[in-house]
Amino acid sequence: MLGFLSFGTALAFLDLSCKAQIEAQEQEKFPRELEGTKGKIRLYRNHNAGFSFGFLKEFPRAVELIPLCVTSGLAGMWLYVCGLKGQFIKKLALTFTLAGAASNLYDRLRRGYVVDYFSIQWKFLKKIVFNLGDLFILKGACLLILSEIVETVRENMR
């Protein structure tokens, strides 16, 4: 459990560190290409006061309380699963998800908005600005779905 806790904490701090670096720069420096990516990644300094795409930004209290409840529930699930024998993929999935959720929750509670700072310049993704926390949540959700599919297939083969 300590290994997953350390890994998740490192992920959350990595995202928070990137956000702090972006916030420390002048707004006029954005958007710009991330060096070394040959134009495939652009940096932004977006402040999202709502959920994805600014959804519900006119209800700031709800935008704070809903993620607080969801993150608390995730933490409870994480603690429960970490107490089980095996279940490595589920533990890893919940660690990724909780790290991203905690980082974004910190932003919401501390800043009043989530800092989104990069966009992948490919097809429809060009229009979406993410942060690492968002990618951690996505990766965790995908791993969790995959682990459930594998578990279901194994149960049906018995």
TAFEN-V374758 format. One line per field, one symbol per residue. ss: DSSP state (H for helix, E for strand, C for the rest). psi: psi as a letter, one per 20 degrees, with the letter a starting at -180 (. if undefined). A space follows every 50 residues. Layout:
ss=???
psi=???
This chain:
ss=CHHHHHHHHHHHHHHHHHHHHHHCCCHHHCCEECCCCCCCEEEEEEEECC CHHHCCCCCHHHHHHHHHHHHHHHHHHHHHHHCCCCCHHHHHHHHHHHHH HHHHHHHHHHCCCEEEEEEECCHHHHHCCECHHHHHHHHHHHHHHHHHHH HHHHHHHC
psi=hhghggghgggghgghgggggghiqqhiiqqrpppjjkjipqqrmqooib bpkjpkijmhghighghggghggggggggghhiqpckgggggghggghgg ggghgggghghjrpopjqppmpciihipprrhgghggggggghggghhgg gggghhi.
